[in-house]
Amino acid sequence: MRFVITGEFSRNRLLQTIIVLFVLYVALLWVSNALLYFHKMDLTYTSVVEYYRGSEDKFMPPRSYQGMLEISHFHFFAMGMLLLTLTHLMLFVPLASKYKPLLITWSFLSAICDEGANWLVRFVHPLFAYFKIASFLSLEISLAVLMGLSLWSVLSGSQRNYRPQAQGASEAPIATDLE
């Protein structure tokens, strides 16, 4: 936070390098996430339902409660940490204040919906397959937007335009006691 408030971010090449490398690493996760999804199913109702609820014709058993619980347990932690880090980078992006909360909320809700849709398809009703497809696409798009904005901010030097939000009537900077 100190780097944003003091303006050091625009002069700190090491911090910029770390952010670029992190975003590139997340891009690999983003691609592998899509590859895993499309290896298991595609963007059709039938493929999603067969994957979660099984298919006698294809000799596919339904996903087990324990298997899904283990995957969800890991995903909730990992996606939470990933989104915490990626959305934190929005502090560096000179985007209008009214859009940042929307982007952050969209990203977290997409991740929760993507994971929750698995359970809904498997244990509630197969029509939630459409919700699964939509939430997967929403998550992938929100991650792409977060990565794109972070890279744009670092590579274009536009973070130099960052200004802390005004506090009350004055333009007092945010305290930097977290150094």
C-alpha positions in Angstrom: 0.0 0.0 0.0 2.8 2.4 0.9 4.2 2.1 -2.7 0.9 3.4 -4.1 0.4 6.2 -1.7 3.9 7.6 -1.8 4.2 7.2 -5.6 7.2 4.8 -5.3 5.3 2.3 -7.4 6.0 4.2 -10.6 9.8 4.3 -9.8 10.2 0.8 -8.3 11.2 -1.4 -11.2 11.5 -4.5 -8.9 7.9 -4.1 -7.8 6.7 -3.6 -11.4 8.7 -6.7 -12.4 7.1 -8.8 -9.6 3.6 -7.7 -10.7 4.2 -8.4 -14.4 5.6 -11.9 -13.5 2.7 -12.6 -11.1 0.2 -11.7 -13.8 2.0 -13.9 -16.3 1.9 -16.7 -13.8 -1.8 -16.1 -13.3 -2.2 -16.2 -17.0 -0.8 -19.7 -17.0 -3.3 -20.6 -14.3 -6.1 -19.0 -16.4 -5.2 -21.0 -19.5 -4.8 -24.3 -17.6 -8.2 -23.7 -15.9 -9.8 -23.4 -19.3 -8.0 -26.4 -20.6 -9.1 -28.5 -17.6 -12.7 -27.4 -18.1 -12.7 -28.2 -21.8 -11.0 -31.5 -21.1 -13.8 -32.6 -18.9 -16.8 -30.9 -20.7 -17.7 -28.1 -23.1 -20.1 -25.2 -23.1 -23.1 -27.4 -23.7 -25.8 -28.3 -21.2 -25.4 -32.1 -21.9 -21.7 -32.2 -21.3 -22.0 -30.4 -18.0 -24.9 -32.6 -16.8 -23.0 -35.8 -17.8 -19.9 -34.7 -16.1 -21.5 -34.0 -12.7 -24.5 -36.3 -12.7 -22.9 -39.2 -14.7 -24.0 -40.9 -17.9 -25.0 -44.6 -18.1 -24.5 -44.5 -21.9 -20.8 -43.4 -21.5 -20.2 -45.4 -18.3 -19.5 -42.2 -16.4 -20.3 -42.3 -12.7 -21.7 -39.2 -11.0 -19.3 -37.0 -9.1 -19.1 -38.1 -5.5 -19.9 -35.9 -2.5 -16.4 -36.5 -1.0 -14.6 -35.8 -4.3 -16.5 -32.6 -4.8 -16.0 -31.5 -1.2 -12.2 -32.0 -1.5 -12.1 -30.0 -4.7 -14.3 -27.2 -3.2 -12.2 -27.1 -0.1 -9.0 -26.4 -2.1 -10.7 -24.1 -4.6 -12.3 -21.8 -2.0 -8.9 -21.2 -0.4 -6.9 -20.9 -3.6 -9.3 -18.8 -5.5 -9.8 -16.6 -2.5 -6.1 -15.9 -2.2 -5.7 -15.4 -6.0 -8.6 -13.0 -6.1 -7.4 -11.2 -3.0 -4.1 -10.6 -4.7 -5.4 -9.7 -8.1 -8.1 -7.4 -6.8 -5.5 -5.7 -4.5 -3.6 -4.8 -7.6 -6.6 -2.6 -8.6 -5.2 -0.1 -6.2 -2.5 0.6 -8.8 -4.9 1.0 -11.7 -6.1 4.5 -12.4 -9.7 3.4 -12.9 -12.7 5.5 -11.8 -13.6 4.7 -8.2 -17.1 3.7 -9.1 -15.9 0.8 -11.3 -13.4 -0.8 -8.9 -15.9 -2.2 -6.4 -18.0 -3.5 -9.3 -15.0 -5.3 -10.8 -13.9 -6.7 -7.5 -17.4 -7.9 -6.5 -17.9 -9.4 -10.0 -14.7 -11.4 -9.7 -15.5 -12.8 -6.3 -19.1 -13.6 -7.1 -18.1 -15.3 -10.3 -15.7 -17.6 -8.4 -18.3 -18.4 -5.8 -20.9 -19.1 -8.4 -18.6 -21.2 -10.5 -17.8 -23.4 -7.5 -21.4 -23.4 -6.2 -22.8 -24.3 -9.6 -21.0 -27.7 -9.5 -23.0 -28.6 -6.4 -26.2 -27.3 -7.8 -25.9 -29.3 -11.0 -25.0 -32.5 -9.1 -27.4 -32.3 -6.1 -30.2 -29.9 -7.0 -31.2 -29.9 -10.7 -29.5 -30.4 -14.0 -30.8 -27.1 -15.3 -28.1 -25.5 -13.2 -25.8 -26.6 -16.0 -26.6 -23.3 -17.7 -25.6 -21.4 -14.5 -22.3 -23.4 -14.4 -21.5 -22.4 -18.0 -22.3 -18.8 -17.4 -20.4 -18.6 -14.1 -17.3 -20.3 -15.6 -17.3 -17.8 -18.5 -17.9 -14.9 -16.1 -15.0 -16.1 -13.9 -12.6 -16.4 -16.9 -13.6 -13.0 -18.3 -13.3 -11.3 -14.9 -9.8 -12.8 -14.4 -8.8 -11.7 -17.9 -10.0 -8.2 -17.1 -8.1 -8.1 -13.8 -4.9 -9.3 -15.4 -5.3 -7.0 -18.4 -5.8 -3.9 -16.2 -2.9 -4.8 -14.0 -0.5 -5.3 -16.9 -1.8 -2.2 -18.6 -1.2 -0.1 -15.5 2.3 -1.3 -15.1 3.4 -1.4 -18.7 1.9 1.9 -19.7 3.1 3.8 -16.7 -0.5 4.9 -16.0 -0.2 4.2 -12.3 1.6 7.5 -12.0 -1.9 9.0 -12.3 -3.1 7.3 -9.1 -4.6 9.7 -6.5 -6.0 8.5 -3.2 -9.7 9.3 -2.7 -10.5 12.4 -0.8 -11.2 11.9 2.9 -14.0 14.2 4.0 -13.6 17.8 2.8 -9.8 17.7 2.5 -7.5 15.8 0.2 -5.6 14.2 3.1 -3.5 11.2 2.0 -4.2 7.8 3.6 -2.0 7.0 6.6 1.1 5.0 5.7 1.8 3.5 9.1 1.9 0.0 7.5 5.5 0.4 6.3 
